[in-house]
Amino acid sequence: MTVFYAAEIVGKAGIYAFRRGLSALKKTRAIDFVVANADGATAGGGLGREHAAYLHKLGANAITLGDFSFYKKDLTGNLDKLPFVIRPYNLVPDAPGCGARIFDAGGGMRIAVVQLLGQVGFAKLHGENPYQAALPLLEKLRAETPFLLLDFHALATAEKKTLFALVDGHCSAAIGSHTRVQTTDNRVLPGGTACITCAGLTGSQISVGGLVPEIVIRAYVTGIPAWQKEAETAPALQGVLVDIADNGKARSIERVSRAIG
């Protein structure tokens, strides 16, 4: 199975880059399943219901969220009706939505998509210990399918590296999200789990995390929070392609970064 994970989609530029870039990518690469992180798709923070439906229509078979999961009320109130949207698993039990789901990938194949939330640096959404949650969940899902993709939405590199080491051999891929800067440490670990600290940003590449730099700079200089504005220049599709053998072990993980004209 070949899975494409689209790095966090941010704003209109991100949606545009996903639409144009995924179509072009599929013309050159055989892709069985698409996972897209869309935690910043609507105005740079959160995902609205209409954007969720639109990204799904464009080809995102599964959409993951993150610390902005509940920023848009129209999505929060309908999460239980949108089976293709995955929020972090390690939230309180009565949180709306689902943190892990098994999808039909065609050709008789099924893939489980899971998201966990880190514990460092998140002020408005707090997850329970992801390290305690990871292995029991993955082993339960492995009884249903050998193909498992984990999106770890975390800020600290140490958190991500530690979780990757923990889950090596228990899932096909563990992909880092949230920091919106593509790292170059994509690799397959000894146990057969593909990983990367951050898959990057689908959206404006002349930005700070997909946002207008001047506004972010002003907030840092003055210490006064500012209403962010999504950037639109130099859109690009970023993410990773993961090739997975029939036994669920990753054979390769390749970075994708394509400028969209």
Secondary structure, 3 states (H helix, E strand, C coil): CEEEEECEEEHHHHHHHHHHHHHHHHHHCCCCEEEEECCECCCCCCCCHHHHHHHHHHCCCEEECCCCCCCCHHHHCCHHHCCCEECCCCCCCCCCCECEEEEEEECCEEEEEEEEECCCCCCCCCCCCHHHHHHHHHHHHHCCCCEEEEEEECCCHHHHHHHHHHHECCECEEEEECCCCCCCCCEECCCCCEEECCCCEEEECCCECCECHHHHHHHHHHCCCCCCCECCCCEEEEEEEEEECCCCCEEEEEEEEEECC
